[in-house]
């Protein structure tokens, strides 16, 4: 029996990669997508930014983070709640649970919330980051860079609640 396009594309991407789609009008036409446990994550590059979209089965907070090392320590991440009338977010650095607000450390925010919504028991968050983060920790987020990605979600909207689901992946952007 022949493989579907999705099955064929997933063979070269590893266990969590679903496939590659194409987006027109961007500096990079490659949109990378993967799914695991009902969590959908995709990313692509523009001329100046890394754009990401996370969809998870929760009305609580969502988190997306990046690190140059294979550790939670010093992961730079954004937590956001999209199920309230206005999107609420905090950018943090993982120094100790639940992370320290970057403003308290004298760091500038690098994540930009581009959009988000909650419907049907799922939340969606769209963000962008510069291709190079110079502040702690320094990150190369350009095309083909190798980074450690953290994805997480909670059933609670308060940021001090622990995650119900959290995974770390080494990915090639």
C-alpha positions, 0 to 999 in steps of 0.5 A, a space after each residue: 500500500 503506498 504511503 500518504 504524503 503525510 506518512 512519506 514526509 514524516 519518515 524524514 522528520 523523526 517521530 514528532 514531525 508531521 510534514 512541511 508545508 509552503 507559505 507564500 510571501 515570506 522570506 522562507 517558504 518552508 513551514 515546519 510542523 509537528 504534532 504530539 499528544 494533541 499539541 500542534 506546533 509550527 514555525 517558519 522564518 521571515 527576513 527578520 524573525 522566527 514566527 511560531 504557532 502553538 495549539 494545545 488542548 487547554 484553556 489554561 496557559 501555553 508556553 514556548 521556549 528556546 535554549 542553546 543547551 539541552 537543559 531547562 535551566 536558562 530556557 527563555 520562554 513566553 507564557 500566555 493565556 488566550 482564553 481571557 478577553 485580552 491575551 495575557 503574557 509574561 516572558 521568563 527565564 528558567 532560573 528556578 521554577 516557575 521562571 523569573 520575569 525577564 524585566 526583573 533581570 534587567 533584560 529586554 523582552 524578545 518575544 512578540 505576541 502576534 495573536 491568539 484565541 481559544 475555541 472548542 477547548 483549545 488555545 492557540 498562540 502566535 509569536 515572533 522572535 528576532 533571528 538572533 537573541 543577544 541577551 541571556 541566553 544568546 540564541 541563534 534562531 535563524 534558518 538551519 540553527 539547532 536549538 532546544 525547544 520547550 513546549 508546555 501547557 497548563 489547565 490553569 490560567 494563572 502563571 504560577 501553576 505547574 504545567 500539565 504537559 511539557 516536552 523538550 525537543 532538539 530541533 533544526 530551525 
